[in-house]
Structures are given as structure tokens and as C-alpha cells.
Amino acid sequence: MNGWKARFCLLLAIALLTGCGGTETEQSGEAVPLTEEQIVQANEALSATREEDGTLYPTEISCFFTSYYDRVEELDFENFLRYFPTSEYLEDEDGDEFAALSSLPEFPQPWVEQLDNGQRISVDLLPVPVHRIREEDINAALTKWAGITLDDISSKNGVPYLEDYHAFYTFTSDFGPGQFLCTGGEVEGDTARLWSGPSGENETKNLLTLV
């Protein structure tokens, strides 16, 4: 098991561990390899997208696969929010909110300097949409999947935040949720270790630890 590139730590529903053989490992006390069927089940649970009315959307769990870390509290918060599924677009009528946002140091400075008829650029003239992501939605996702809250995140640097609106903001127009494609794994007690990447023992892999 040498050569794993990174280690993720998430707390998932106990049903996922049970589906991967948790009961069997408790009895044996040894690590039990995942079967092909269980690998399929794991990939369904960790899917980066969901389909609704013929449209693909990112899943909450995909946000955890946008950076590498040893502890979930150390995830790259900016990347975590980049394709967060529960977000709202800022519109023209959100002028006061946008004015407050554009005054923050984290707001892209080239946009601040761009003028339209002598006035500061408005939200409808930005090259990409502005996404409002509310604190309560972020905390709900962090608690559900990792057992933590925003207070536990090591660094939120680089992400615009407005206290009056209890929201963070991102600027994205593309679609690139994080992905983890399980190619193998094992369950030992209450811990599942899943890996992706080449199957050779000396090949670099990504490791996902589920507790």
C-alpha cells in the first residue's frame, strides 16, 4: 500500500460502511477487500453529479474531492465552494449586496477597475455569474458529510464573505466538480479505505478514508 498520493478523511453515513462489508469485518477483525459489487456501490454513493430533468448538477460530496488534505479541516475552502450545488445567483436587484461585495479585498481587482459610463461595473456586466452560498447550507453539508462546521475549517482565505448576508461568494461559469473514482478498497472495523488510480502496488494512488 505504498505510494498513495493523498489521504482524505470524511465521516459518511454508517449505511455506506455496512454496504461495504462493515459487519463482516467486525466479526473477523481483519481488513476485507471490497468486491466488485461493493466498488460499484461506493462509486454510486460518491458520485460527482446527479441528474435532474435531463440536467447534470454537482453533488455535495463532490466538493470534498477538489483538493488534497490529511484532515478534512484542512481542505482548500476556495476549491470546496467553487462548484457548491446549493447556491444562488446575484441579480441586478441585489445592488446593495453587490456593492458591498465588490468593496471587499477578495473581489477580483480587474473588475473593480473596470468602468461602465463612469460607474463601477454592475453584476450583470461581469464576465461570469456571481454565486451566493449561504453559511447555513455550507454548515449543513460539512456536518452531514464530515461531522464538522465552518468554525473547524483551518483557512477560509481568498473567499469573499459578507457578514450582513451570512454568505460566501464565488465566481464560476464552467462545470468541473471534484471526482473520486473508486478502483478498490478494504474495510476494517468501522473504517473503510478506498483508493483510486492504477492498481499496481508501486503506483501512485489517491486514498479516501471513511470512518
C-alpha positions in Angstrom: 0.0 0.0 0.0 3.0 2.3 -0.5 2.8 5.3 -2.8 -0.6 6.6 -2.0 -0.7 10.2 -3.1 -3.1 11.7 -0.6 -5.4 10.8 2.3 -9.0 12.1 2.6 -10.9 11.9 5.9 -14.7 12.1 5.8 -17.4 10.8 8.1 -20.2 9.2 6.0 -23.4 7.5 6.8 -22.9 4.2 8.5 -25.1 2.6 5.8 -22.2 3.1 3.3 -19.8 1.1 5.6 -22.4 -1.6 6.1 -22.9 -1.8 2.3 -19.1 -2.3 2.0 -19.0 -5.2 4.5 -18.7 -3.5 7.9 -20.4 -6.3 9.8 -18.2 -8.9 8.3 -15.0 -7.1 9.3 -16.2 -6.6 12.9 -16.5 -10.4 13.2 -13.2 -11.2 11.5 -11.1 -8.4 12.9 -9.2 -8.2 9.6 -9.3 -6.0 6.6 -11.7 -7.4 4.0 -11.2 -6.4 0.3 -14.2 -4.8 -1.5 -16.0 -6.9 -4.0 -16.7 -5.6 -7.5 -20.3 -5.1 -6.5 -19.3 -3.1 -3.4 -16.9 -0.9 -5.6 -19.9 -0.1 -7.8 -22.0 0.8 -4.7 -19.2 3.0 -3.4 -19.0 4.9 -6.7 -22.7 5.4 -6.7 -22.5 6.8 -3.1 -19.6 9.1 -4.1 -20.9 10.2 -7.5 -19.8 13.7 -8.5 -23.0 14.5 -10.3 -26.8 14.0 -10.1 -29.3 14.3 -12.9 -32.5 16.3 -12.7 -34.8 16.9 -15.6 -32.1 15.9 -18.0 -29.5 18.3 -16.5 -26.4 17.4 -14.5 -25.7 19.1 -11.2 -22.7 18.7 -8.8 -23.3 16.7 -5.6 -22.3 18.0 -2.2 -19.8 15.2 -1.7 -18.0 16.2 -4.9 -16.9 19.4 -3.2 -14.7 17.3 -0.8 -12.8 15.9 -3.8 -11.5 19.3 -5.1 -8.3 19.3 -3.1 -5.9 17.0 -1.2 -5.6 17.0 2.6 -4.7 14.8 5.5 -7.5 16.2 7.7 -10.9 17.3 6.3 -10.5 20.6 8.3 -7.5 21.4 6.1 -9.4 21.2 2.8 -8.9 24.1 0.2 -12.0 26.1 1.1 -12.0 28.1 -2.1 -12.0 25.0 -4.2 -14.5 23.4 -1.9 -17.0 26.1 -2.7 -16.2 26.5 -6.4 -19.0 24.2 -7.6 -21.1 24.0 -4.5 -24.5 22.8 -5.5 -26.6 24.9 -3.2 -26.0 28.4 -4.4 -28.0 31.4 -5.7 -27.2 33.9 -8.4 -26.8 37.5 -7.6 -29.2 39.6 -9.8 -29.5 43.2 -10.8 -31.9 43.8 -7.9 -29.1 42.8 -5.4 -27.4 46.1 -6.0 -26.6 46.9 -2.3 -25.2 43.4 -1.7 -23.1 43.5 -4.8 -21.8 47.0 -3.9 -20.7 45.6 -0.5 -19.2 42.5 -2.2 -17.2 44.5 -4.8 -15.6 46.6 -2.0 -14.0 43.5 -0.4 -10.3 42.9 -1.0 -11.0 39.4 -2.2 -13.2 40.7 -5.0 -11.2 40.5 -8.4 -9.5 43.8 -8.7 -9.6 44.0 -12.5 -13.4 44.0 -12.3 -13.3 46.8 -9.7 -11.2 48.9 -12.0 -13.5 48.3 -15.0 -15.9 51.2 -15.6 -19.2 51.4 -17.4 -20.1 55.0 -18.4 -18.1 56.3 -15.4 -19.8 54.0 -13.0 -18.5 50.9 -11.2 -19.3 47.7 -13.1 -22.6 46.1 -12.1 -23.3 42.4 -11.6 -24.9 42.0 -15.0 -21.8 43.1 -16.7 -19.4 40.7 -15.1 -17.8 38.1 -17.3 -19.0 35.2 -15.0 -22.0 34.8 -12.7 -21.7 35.6 -9.0 -22.9 32.8 -6.7 -24.1 33.4 -3.2 -23.6 30.4 -0.9 -25.2 30.8 2.5 -23.5 29.8 5.7 -26.3 27.6 6.8 -26.1 25.5 3.6 -22.3 25.1 3.9 -22.6 24.1 7.6 -25.3 21.6 6.6 -23.1 19.9 4.0 -20.0 19.9 6.3 -21.9 18.4 9.2 -23.7 15.8 7.0 -20.5 14.5 5.3 -17.7 15.4 7.6 -19.1 16.0 11.1 -17.6 19.5 11.2 -18.8 23.1 10.7 -17.3 26.2 9.2 -15.7 27.0 12.6 -13.5 23.9 12.2 -12.1 24.9 8.7 -8.4 25.8 9.1 -8.5 28.6 6.5 -11.1 30.5 4.5 -8.7 32.9 3.0 -9.4 34.1 -0.6 -13.2 33.6 -0.4 -15.3 36.8 -0.2 -17.6 36.8 2.7 -20.3 39.3 3.8 -21.3 39.1 7.5 -24.5 41.1 6.9 -25.7 38.5 4.4 -24.2 35.4 6.2 -22.9 34.2 2.8 -19.7 33.5 0.9 -19.4 34.2 -2.8 -17.8 32.5 -5.8 -17.4 33.4 -9.5 -17.7 30.4 -11.8 -19.4 29.8 -15.2 -17.9 26.4 -16.1 -18.7 22.9 -14.7 -16.0 20.9 -13.0 -17.0 19.1 -9.8 -14.4 17.1 -7.9 -14.3 13.3 -8.6 -13.2 10.2 -6.8 -13.5 7.0 -8.8 -13.0 4.0 -6.6 -11.0 1.2 -8.2 -10.5 -0.9 -5.0 -10.6 -0.8 -1.2 -11.0 -2.6 2.0 -13.0 -2.4 5.2 -11.5 -3.0 8.7 -13.8 -2.5 11.7 -15.6 0.9 11.4 -13.1 2.2 8.8 -13.3 1.8 5.0 -10.2 2.7 2.9 -11.0 3.3 -0.8 -8.4 4.1 -3.4 -8.5 5.3 -7.0 -5.9 5.2 -9.7 -3.5 2.4 -11.0 -3.8 -1.0 -9.5 -0.1 -1.8 -9.3 1.4 -1.9 -5.7 4.0 0.7 -6.5 1.8 3.0 -8.5 0.6 6.3 -7.0 -3.0 6.2 -5.7 -5.4 8.5 -4.1 -6.7 7.3 -0.7 -10.1 8.1 0.8 -10.7 7.0 4.4 -14.3 6.7 5.6 -15.0 6.4 9.3 
